[in-house]
Amino acid sequence: MSQVTIRFVKTALELQHRKPGGVSVGAALSKAEENLKGLGEASLVLIDEGLEAIQVLNADPDVRPDTDELLRAHAIANQLLGYCSTVDLPGLSLVLYRLCKLVDSVLESDLWAAGTFGPVLNVLRLVRSRAVSAQDLETLMAGIDQCIGMFRAAPRERPAETMGAQ
């Protein structure tokens, strides 16, 4: 009969906690929260700069941005999503995610409607200035989702491009 050996592997955090002078999990989480709060002000500056850069990319709402501009807007919104954990702006990550989805749907479609990005950019401004309630934000998100659905439902006349194509 073969013998079975059972081993319980401890995580690095468990090993640190068990060392003399180690840090408890609760203390580590508290310290992490403090560190994130310290990054908040710097993150707000970066968020404001990113939102301004996206607005500049959509300077003329009557003209469909080219592929490079759309990819740049997507990259900026994606980068801003990373800052959301360091600031207390309820709904910011939801709106940035919707902006990424809208850019994706425009990239995948031949359709263009003047002012396509206006509503989502305005919602971003409202969230940033803390001027929208959770209930109103939900309603505005539904409108943006309808716009995304409209682009996704539109027939494509030209061959699909990949996100990385230049």
N, CA and C atoms as a LAMMPS dump frame, in Angstrom:
ITEM: TIMESTEP
0
ITEM: NUMBER OF ATOMS
498
ITEM: BOX BOUNDS ff ff ff
-5.0000000000000000e+02 5.0000000000000000e+02
-5.0000000000000000e+02 5.0000000000000000e+02
-5.0000000000000000e+02 5.0000000000000000e+02
ITEM: ATOMS id mol type element x y z
1 1 1 N 0.837 -1.16 0
2 1 2 C 0 0 0
3 1 3 C 0.896 1.242 0
4 2 1 N 0.554 2.232 -0.86
5 2 2 C 1.378 3.438 -0.925
6 2 3 C 0.98 4.423 0.179
7 3 1 N 1.924 5.236 0.531
8 3 2 C 1.704 6.193 1.605
9 3 3 C 1.443 7.577 0.993
10 4 1 N 0.476 8.286 1.526
11 4 2 C 0.13 9.619 1.048
12 4 3 C 0.615 10.633 2.069
13 5 1 N 1.333 11.631 1.59
14 5 2 C 1.799 12.702 2.463
15 5 3 C 1 13.956 2.13
16 6 1 N 0.403 14.527 3.135
17 6 2 C -0.37 15.756 2.961
18 6 3 C 0.44 16.895 3.558
19 7 1 N 0.625 17.942 2.75
20 7 2 C 1.369 19.111 3.224
21 7 3 C 0.496 20.336 3.071
22 8 1 N 0.522 21.167 4.048
23 8 2 C -0.191 22.435 4.005
24 8 3 C 0.835 23.522 3.726
25 9 1 N 0.731 24.136 2.579
26 9 2 C 1.678 25.173 2.18
27 9 3 C 1.149 26.508 2.682
28 10 1 N 2.018 27.236 3.335
29 10 2 C 1.617 28.541 3.846
30 10 3 C 1.95 29.608 2.815
31 11 1 N 1.068 30.576 2.714
32 11 2 C 1.299 31.686 1.793
33 11 3 C 2.371 32.604 2.371
34 12 1 N 2.916 33.453 1.515
35 12 2 C 3.931 34.401 1.96
36 12 3 C 3.363 35.316 3.042
37 13 1 N 2.086 35.686 2.912
38 13 2 C 1.469 36.546 3.923
39 13 3 C 1.373 35.822 5.26
40 14 1 N 1.018 34.544 5.23
41 14 2 C 0.947 33.772 6.475
42 14 3 C 2.319 33.682 7.134
43 15 1 N 3.344 33.468 6.328
44 15 2 C 4.697 33.367 6.872
45 15 3 C 5.139 34.693 7.486
46 16 1 N 4.82 35.805 6.829
47 16 2 C 5.17 37.123 7.37
48 16 3 C 4.419 37.39 8.667
49 17 1 N 3.174 36.975 8.709
50 17 2 C 2.345 37.205 9.891
51 17 3 C 2.863 36.408 11.085
52 18 1 N 3.373 35.255 10.823
53 18 2 C 3.821 34.38 11.899
54 18 3 C 5.232 34.729 12.398
55 19 1 N 5.982 35.535 11.646
56 19 2 C 7.321 35.929 12.08
57 19 3 C 7.22 36.845 13.289
58 20 1 N 8.223 36.811 14.142
59 20 2 C 8.232 37.78 15.25
60 20 3 C 8.247 39.203 14.671
61 21 1 N 7.337 40.032 15.13
62 21 2 C 7.237 41.4 14.62
63 21 3 C 6.507 41.482 13.297
64 22 1 N 5.884 40.386 12.873
65 22 2 C 5.152 40.359 11.604
66 22 3 C 3.921 41.24 11.654
67 23 1 N 3.317 41.442 10.505
68 23 2 C 2.159 42.314 10.385
69 23 3 C 0.905 41.46 10.247
70 24 1 N -0.134 41.824 10.976
71 24 2 C -1.395 41.088 10.852
72 24 3 C -2.075 41.472 9.544
73 25 1 N -2.97 40.634 9.084
74 25 2 C -3.685 40.888 7.843
75 25 3 C -4.48 42.194 7.953
76 26 1 N -5.143 42.397 9.078
77 26 2 C -5.927 43.62 9.28
78 26 3 C -5.058 44.867 9.194
79 27 1 N -3.881 44.798 9.812
80 27 2 C -2.967 45.949 9.777
81 27 3 C -2.457 46.185 8.358
82 28 1 N -2.193 45.112 7.634
83 28 2 C -1.729 45.246 6.251
84 28 3 C -2.797 45.891 5.38
85 29 1 N -4.04 45.497 5.576
86 29 2 C -5.131 46.096 4.801
87 29 3 C -5.323 47.563 5.158
88 30 1 N -5.216 47.88 6.436
89 30 2 C -5.338 49.276 6.869
90 30 3 C -4.242 50.129 6.245
91 31 1 N -3.031 49.606 6.235
92 31 2 C -1.902 50.335 5.64
93 31 3 C -2.116 50.524 4.142
94 32 1 N -2.653 49.504 3.481
95 32 2 C -2.93 49.611 2.045
96 32 3 C -3.968 50.698 1.779
97 33 1 N -5.01 50.756 2.616
98 33 2 C -6.034 51.801 2.478
99 33 3 C -5.424 53.186 2.659
100 34 1 N -4.548 53.348 3.637
101 34 2 C -3.873 54.637 3.863
102 34 3 C -3.064 55.026 2.638
103 35 1 N -2.341 54.063 2.073
104 35 2 C -1.521 54.339 0.896
105 35 3 C -2.386 54.787 -0.279
106 36 1 N -3.539 54.141 -0.464
107 36 2 C -4.432 54.521 -1.558
108 36 3 C -4.975 55.929 -1.354
109 37 1 N -5.336 56.268 -0.114
110 37 2 C -5.846 57.609 0.153
111 37 3 C -4.791 58.659 -0.132
112 38 1 N -3.545 58.326 0.139
113 38 2 C -2.451 59.256 -0.138
114 38 3 C -2.269 59.519 -1.623
115 39 1 N -2.672 58.576 -2.448
116 39 2 C -2.553 58.732 -3.896
117 39 3 C -3.738 59.483 -4.5
118 40 1 N -4.781 59.686 -3.719
119 40 2 C -6.02 60.272 -4.224
120 40 3 C -5.868 61.607 -4.915
121 41 1 N -5.165 62.543 -4.283
122 41 2 C -5.028 63.886 -4.87
123 41 3 C -4.261 63.844 -6.185
124 42 1 N -3.179 63.077 -6.207
125 42 2 C -2.407 62.952 -7.447
126 42 3 C -3.255 62.273 -8.526
127 43 1 N -4.055 61.304 -8.135
128 43 2 C -4.912 60.609 -9.096
129 43 3 C -5.969 61.544 -9.669
130 44 1 N -6.526 62.421 -8.844
131 44 2 C -7.526 63.375 -9.349
132 44 3 C -6.935 64.269 -10.432
133 45 1 N -5.697 64.69 -10.242
134 45 2 C -5.03 65.511 -11.258
135 45 3 C -4.885 64.715 -12.55
136 46 1 N -4.454 63.464 -12.436
137 46 2 C -4.291 62.611 -13.624
138 46 3 C -5.633 62.326 -14.298
139 47 1 N -6.677 62.141 -13.494
140 47 2 C -8.016 61.911 -14.046
141 47 3 C -8.476 63.146 -14.82
142 48 1 N -8.287 64.324 -14.236
143 48 2 C -8.686 65.561 -14.916
144 48 3 C -7.925 65.74 -16.23
145 49 1 N -6.624 65.45 -16.213
146 49 2 C -5.823 65.568 -17.434
147 49 3 C -6.298 64.563 -18.489
148 50 1 N -6.599 63.359 -18.065
149 50 2 C -7.076 62.332 -18.997
150 50 3 C -8.419 62.694 -19.606
151 51 1 N -9.329 63.204 -18.775
152 51 2 C -10.642 63.604 -19.282
153 51 3 C -10.505 64.743 -20.289
154 52 1 N -9.593 65.666 -20.019
155 52 2 C -9.339 66.772 -20.951
156 52 3 C -8.771 66.242 -22.265
157 53 1 N -7.862 65.284 -22.192
158 53 2 C -7.272 64.701 -23.404
159 53 3 C -8.333 63.99 -24.241
160 54 1 N -9.246 63.3 -23.589
161 54 2 C -10.331 62.625 -24.325
162 54 3 C -11.23 63.67 -24.977
163 55 1 N -11.507 64.745 -24.263
164 55 2 C -12.35 65.815 -24.806
165 55 3 C -11.693 66.43 -26.045
166 56 1 N -10.38 66.629 -26.007
167 56 2 C -9.66 67.199 -27.145
168 56 3 C -9.735 66.266 -28.352
169 57 1 N -9.659 64.955 -28.106
170 57 2 C -9.752 63.995 -29.21
171 57 3 C -11.117 64.048 -29.893
172 58 1 N -12.113 64.542 -29.185
173 58 2 C -13.47 64.638 -29.732
174 58 3 C -13.86 66.114 -29.885
175 59 1 N -12.907 66.926 -30.328
176 59 2 C -13.118 68.373 -30.415
177 59 3 C -14.262 68.76 -31.349
178 60 1 N -14.386 68.082 -32.474
179 60 2 C -15.465 68.371 -33.414
180 60 3 C -16.458 67.211 -33.393
181 61 1 N -17.567 67.378 -32.675
182 61 2 C -18.509 66.261 -32.526
183 61 3 C -19.216 65.854 -33.815
184 62 1 N -19.127 66.681 -34.86
185 62 2 C -19.767 66.343 -36.132
186 62 3 C -18.913 65.401 -36.976
187 63 1 N -17.626 65.317 -36.653
188 63 2 C -16.693 64.513 -37.441
189 63 3 C -16.333 63.251 -36.673
190 64 1 N -16.464 62.125 -37.346
191 64 2 C -16.102 60.847 -36.729
192 64 3 C -14.591 60.824 -36.505
193 65 1 N -14.157 60.545 -35.274
194 65 2 C -12.711 60.433 -35.029
195 65 3 C -12.131 59.279 -35.847
196 66 1 N -10.873 59.443 -36.279
197 66 2 C -10.257 58.354 -37.035
198 66 3 C -9.858 57.232 -36.073
199 67 1 N -9.416 56.131 -36.623
200 67 2 C -9.099 54.945 -35.825
201 67 3 C -8.056 55.243 -34.761
202 68 1 N -7.016 55.992 -35.126
203 68 2 C -5.97 56.313 -34.145
204 68 3 C -6.524 57.132 -32.98
205 69 1 N -7.392 58.087 -33.278
206 69 2 C -7.993 58.898 -32.215
207 69 3 C -8.884 58.047 -31.319
208 70 1 N -9.631 57.145 -31.923
209 70 2 C -10.49 56.256 -31.137
210 70 3 C -9.653 55.341 -30.245
211 71 1 N -8.59 54.799 -30.795
212 71 2 C -7.714 53.934 -29.996
213 71 3 C -7.057 54.713 -28.868
214 72 1 N -6.692 55.953 -29.128
215 72 2 C -6.089 56.806 -28.09
216 72 3 C -7.117 57.082 -26.984
217 73 1 N -8.348 57.409 -27.351
218 73 2 C -9.398 57.646 -26.35
219 73 3 C -9.622 56.4 -25.506
220 74 1 N -9.63 55.241 -26.147
221 74 2 C -9.816 53.97 -25.432
222 74 3 C -8.662 53.754 -24.451
223 75 1 N -7.439 54.006 -24.897
224 75 2 C -6.267 53.809 -24.041
225 75 3 C -6.293 54.751 -22.837
226 76 1 N -6.691 55.983 -23.057
227 76 2 C -6.761 56.945 -21.95
228 76 3 C -7.83 56.516 -20.95
229 77 1 N -9.004 56.15 -21.443
230 77 2 C -10.082 55.716 -20.539
231 77 3 C -9.657 54.479 -19.758
232 78 1 N -8.981 53.575 -20.408
233 78 2 C -8.5 52.369 -19.743
234 78 3 C -7.491 52.724 -18.648
235 79 1 N -6.611 53.665 -18.945
236 79 2 C -5.635 54.111 -17.949
237 79 3 C -6.346 54.773 -16.761
238 80 1 N -7.351 55.578 -17.044
239 80 2 C -8.086 56.25 -15.968
240 80 3 C -8.814 55.256 -15.073
241 81 1 N -9.224 54.132 -15.633
242 81 2 C -9.867 53.09 -14.822
243 81 3 C -8.943 52.641 -13.693
244 82 1 N -7.65 52.649 -13.951
245 82 2 C -6.686 52.253 -12.929
246 82 3 C -6.609 53.212 -11.761
247 83 1 N -6.985 54.456 -11.969
248 83 2 C -6.933 55.452 -10.893
249 83 3 C -8.188 55.441 -10.023
250 84 1 N -9.225 54.763 -10.462
251 84 2 C -10.512 54.805 -9.757
252 84 3 C -10.43 54.292 -8.322
253 85 1 N -9.549 53.346 -8.052
254 85 2 C -9.475 52.787 -6.698
255 85 3 C -8.855 53.757 -5.7
256 86 1 N -8.214 54.808 -6.201
257 86 2 C -7.547 55.742 -5.29
258 86 3 C -8.379 56.98 -4.991
259 87 1 N -9.529 57.109 -5.612
260 87 2 C -10.383 58.281 -5.392
261 87 3 C -11.8 57.845 -5.032
262 88 1 N -12.498 58.718 -4.356
263 88 2 C -13.881 58.434 -3.981
264 88 3 C -14.807 59.19 -4.932
265 89 1 N -14.955 58.648 -6.126
266 89 2 C -15.859 59.215 -7.119
267 89 3 C -16.812 58.116 -7.569
268 90 1 N -17.913 57.938 -6.838
269 90 2 C -18.858 56.87 -7.179
270 90 3 C -19.34 56.984 -8.619
271 91 1 N -19.254 55.885 -9.322
272 91 2 C -19.732 55.833 -10.697
273 91 3 C -18.672 56.112 -11.75
274 92 1 N -17.508 56.623 -11.357
275 92 2 C -16.492 56.964 -12.352
276 92 3 C -16.057 55.738 -13.147
277 93 1 N -15.809 54.65 -12.469
278 93 2 C -15.359 53.45 -13.186
279 93 3 C -16.453 52.937 -14.13
280 94 1 N -17.714 53.04 -13.72
281 94 2 C -18.814 52.607 -14.59
282 94 3 C -18.871 53.417 -15.877
283 95 1 N -18.697 54.739 -15.755
284 95 2 C -18.784 55.599 -16.938
285 95 3 C -17.565 55.389 -17.831
286 96 1 N -16.387 55.246 -17.243
287 96 2 C -15.188 55.004 -18.045
288 96 3 C -15.3 53.672 -18.789
289 97 1 N -15.843 52.677 -18.112
290 97 2 C -16.052 51.377 -18.761
291 97 3 C -17.013 51.533 -19.939
292 98 1 N -18.084 52.304 -19.76
293 98 2 C -19.046 52.533 -20.847
294 98 3 C -18.368 53.284 -21.995
295 99 1 N -17.486 54.223 -21.669
296 99 2 C -16.768 54.942 -22.722
297 99 3 C -15.931 53.958 -23.547
298 100 1 N -15.254 53.041 -22.877
299 100 2 C -14.468 52.022 -23.593
300 100 3 C -15.378 51.172 -24.489
301 101 1 N -16.531 50.778 -23.968
302 101 2 C -17.469 49.976 -24.766
303 101 3 C -17.991 50.775 -25.963
304 102 1 N -18.258 52.059 -25.762
305 102 2 C -18.75 52.901 -26.85
306 102 3 C -17.674 53.049 -27.922
307 103 1 N -16.442 53.291 -27.514
308 103 2 C -15.348 53.395 -28.484
309 103 3 C -15.223 52.092 -29.261
310 104 1 N -15.273 50.965 -28.558
311 104 2 C -15.209 49.664 -29.228
312 104 3 C -16.325 49.517 -30.26
313 105 1 N -17.527 49.902 -29.878
314 105 2 C -18.664 49.724 -30.794
315 105 3 C -18.547 50.661 -31.997
316 106 1 N -17.992 51.858 -31.812
317 106 2 C -17.779 52.769 -32.946
318 106 3 C -16.702 52.189 -33.869
319 107 1 N -15.632 51.647 -33.274
320 107 2 C -14.571 51.035 -34.076
321 107 3 C -15.087 49.867 -34.921
322 108 1 N -16.063 49.152 -34.411
323 108 2 C -16.591 47.975 -35.093
324 108 3 C -17.726 48.306 -36.057
325 109 1 N -18.044 49.58 -36.203
326 109 2 C -19.191 49.984 -37.007
327 109 3 C -18.793 51.034 -38.029
328 110 1 N -19.572 51.134 -39.086
329 110 2 C -19.413 52.209 -40.059
330 110 3 C -20.321 53.393 -39.716
331 111 1 N -21.193 53.209 -38.778
332 111 2 C -22.168 54.224 -38.4
333 111 3 C -21.488 55.385 -37.686
334 112 1 N -21.979 56.592 -37.914
335 112 2 C -21.551 57.742 -37.127
336 112 3 C -22.736 58.669 -36.959
337 113 1 N -22.942 59.113 -35.739
338 113 2 C -23.978 60.103 -35.441
339 113 3 C -23.279 61.286 -34.787
340 114 1 N -23.553 62.479 -35.277
341 114 2 C -22.924 63.672 -34.724
342 114 3 C -23.156 63.72 -33.213
343 115 1 N -22.114 63.983 -32.478
344 115 2 C -22.227 64.096 -31.035
345 115 3 C -22.274 62.774 -30.298
346 116 1 N -21.82 61.706 -30.924
347 116 2 C -21.885 60.377 -30.312
348 116 3 C -21.264 60.345 -28.917
349 117 1 N -20.124 60.981 -28.754
350 117 2 C -19.421 60.908 -27.475
351 117 3 C -19.843 61.998 -26.487
352 118 1 N -20.655 62.941 -26.945
353 118 2 C -21.084 64.036 -26.069
354 118 3 C -21.741 63.585 -24.779
355 119 1 N -22.742 62.703 -24.843
356 119 2 C -23.407 62.291 -23.602
357 119 3 C -22.476 61.622 -22.589
358 120 1 N -21.627 60.704 -23.051
359 120 2 C -20.751 60.016 -22.099
360 120 3 C -19.708 60.986 -21.529
361 121 1 N -19.232 61.929 -22.334
362 121 2 C -18.276 62.919 -21.82
363 121 3 C -18.949 63.843 -20.812
364 122 1 N -20.212 64.199 -21.07
365 122 2 C -20.942 65.029 -20.113
366 122 3 C -21.197 64.281 -18.802
367 123 1 N -21.507 62.998 -18.899
368 123 2 C -21.713 62.201 -17.681
369 123 3 C -20.4 62.105 -16.898
370 124 1 N -19.293 61.962 -17.607
371 124 2 C -17.992 61.937 -16.921
372 124 3 C -17.759 63.233 -16.151
373 125 1 N -18.103 64.363 -16.784
374 125 2 C -17.948 65.658 -16.099
375 125 3 C -18.84 65.735 -14.853
376 126 1 N -20.079 65.251 -14.98
377 126 2 C -20.997 65.261 -13.843
378 126 3 C -20.482 64.395 -12.697
379 127 1 N -19.987 63.215 -13.026
380 127 2 C -19.459 62.317 -11.994
381 127 3 C -18.235 62.941 -11.344
382 128 1 N -17.358 63.508 -12.164
383 128 2 C -16.136 64.123 -11.625
384 128 3 C -16.466 65.271 -10.677
385 129 1 N -17.493 66.039 -10.981
386 129 2 C -17.865 67.166 -10.123
387 129 3 C -18.846 66.762 -9.026
388 130 1 N -19.134 65.465 -8.936
389 130 2 C -20.035 64.911 -7.919
390 130 3 C -21.433 65.536 -8.004
391 131 1 N -21.878 65.812 -9.224
392 131 2 C -23.144 66.505 -9.427
393 131 3 C -24.251 65.6 -9.941
394 132 1 N -24.125 64.293 -9.745
395 132 2 C -25.156 63.384 -10.229
396 132 3 C -25.448 62.346 -9.149
397 133 1 N -26.735 62.098 -8.946
398 133 2 C -27.13 61.094 -7.953
399 133 3 C -26.987 59.697 -8.547
400 134 1 N -26.987 58.708 -7.688
401 134 2 C -26.866 57.318 -8.138
402 134 3 C -28.026 56.941 -9.054
403 135 1 N -29.231 57.392 -8.714
404 135 2 C -30.403 57.072 -9.527
405 135 3 C -30.309 57.73 -10.905
406 136 1 N -29.897 59.001 -10.946
407 136 2 C -29.745 59.687 -12.23
408 136 3 C -28.629 59.055 -13.055
409 137 1 N -27.563 58.654 -12.394
410 137 2 C -26.454 58.018 -13.094
411 137 3 C -26.913 56.723 -13.761
412 138 1 N -27.741 55.979 -13.068
413 138 2 C -28.274 54.729 -13.622
414 138 3 C -29.084 55.009 -14.884
415 139 1 N -29.888 56.056 -14.866
416 139 2 C -30.692 56.43 -16.031
417 139 3 C -29.796 56.862 -17.187
418 140 1 N -28.77 57.652 -16.886
419 140 2 C -27.851 58.102 -17.921
420 140 3 C -27.067 56.931 -18.526
421 141 1 N -26.7 55.978 -17.677
422 141 2 C -25.991 54.784 -18.155
423 141 3 C -26.866 53.991 -19.134
424 142 1 N -28.155 53.928 -18.85
425 142 2 C -29.076 53.213 -19.746
426 142 3 C -29.094 53.875 -21.122
427 143 1 N -29.048 55.2 -21.165
428 143 2 C -29.007 55.912 -22.44
429 143 3 C -27.723 55.631 -23.207
430 144 1 N -26.612 55.586 -22.501
431 144 2 C -25.332 55.274 -23.146
432 144 3 C -25.341 53.839 -23.666
433 145 1 N -25.921 52.932 -22.88
434 145 2 C -26.025 51.533 -23.319
435 145 3 C -26.857 51.421 -24.598
436 146 1 N -27.908 52.245 -24.722
437 146 2 C -28.72 52.237 -25.946
438 146 3 C -27.882 52.678 -27.139
439 147 1 N -27.048 53.675 -26.934
440 147 2 C -26.175 54.161 -27.999
441 147 3 C -25.187 53.068 -28.42
442 148 1 N -24.617 52.383 -27.444
443 148 2 C -23.696 51.278 -27.728
444 148 3 C -24.422 50.202 -28.537
445 149 1 N -25.639 49.883 -28.127
446 149 2 C -26.431 48.882 -28.835
447 149 3 C -26.731 49.295 -30.272
448 150 1 N -26.98 50.582 -30.493
449 150 2 C -27.256 51.083 -31.835
450 150 3 C -26.05 50.857 -32.744
451 151 1 N -24.853 51.156 -32.242
452 151 2 C -23.65 50.954 -33.049
453 151 3 C -23.384 49.48 -33.301
454 152 1 N -23.615 48.662 -32.309
455 152 2 C -23.365 47.226 -32.468
456 152 3 C -24.357 46.584 -33.437
457 153 1 N -25.55 47.128 -33.525
458 153 2 C -26.573 46.566 -34.408
459 153 3 C -26.425 47.036 -35.848
460 154 1 N -25.669 48.116 -36.061
461 154 2 C -25.531 48.666 -37.415
462 154 3 C -24.714 47.723 -38.294
463 155 1 N -25.164 47.535 -39.53
464 155 2 C -24.4 46.664 -40.435
465 155 3 C -23.056 47.295 -40.78
466 156 1 N -22.081 46.452 -40.955
467 156 2 C -20.737 46.912 -41.295
468 156 3 C -20.533 46.722 -42.789
469 157 1 N -20.124 47.79 -43.478
470 157 2 C -19.939 47.729 -44.922
471 157 3 C -18.514 47.368 -45.307
472 158 1 N -17.55 47.716 -44.476
473 158 2 C -16.153 47.425 -44.804
474 158 3 C -15.649 46.291 -43.928
475 159 1 N -14.554 45.632 -44.321
476 159 2 C -14.029 44.524 -43.509
477 159 3 C -13.635 45.003 -42.126
478 160 1 N -13.823 44.137 -41.167
479 160 2 C -13.504 44.472 -39.779
480 160 3 C -12.007 44.685 -39.628
481 161 1 N -11.644 45.748 -38.885
482 161 2 C -10.246 46.003 -38.543
483 161 3 C -9.995 45.465 -37.157
484 162 1 N -8.786 45.085 -36.899
485 162 2 C -8.455 44.656 -35.548
486 162 3 C -8.08 45.862 -34.733
487 163 1 N -8.231 45.77 -33.429
488 163 2 C -7.924 46.896 -32.534
489 163 3 C -6.489 47.368 -32.706
490 164 1 N -5.562 46.475 -32.996
491 164 2 C -4.156 46.859 -33.103
492 164 3 C -3.762 47.343 -34.48
493 165 1 N -4.654 47.302 -35.452
494 165 2 C -4.311 47.71 -36.819
495 165 3 C -4.084 49.208 -36.879
496 166 1 N -3.128 49.594 -37.672
497 166 2 C -2.803 51.012 -37.811
498 166 3 C -3.286 51.525 -39.139
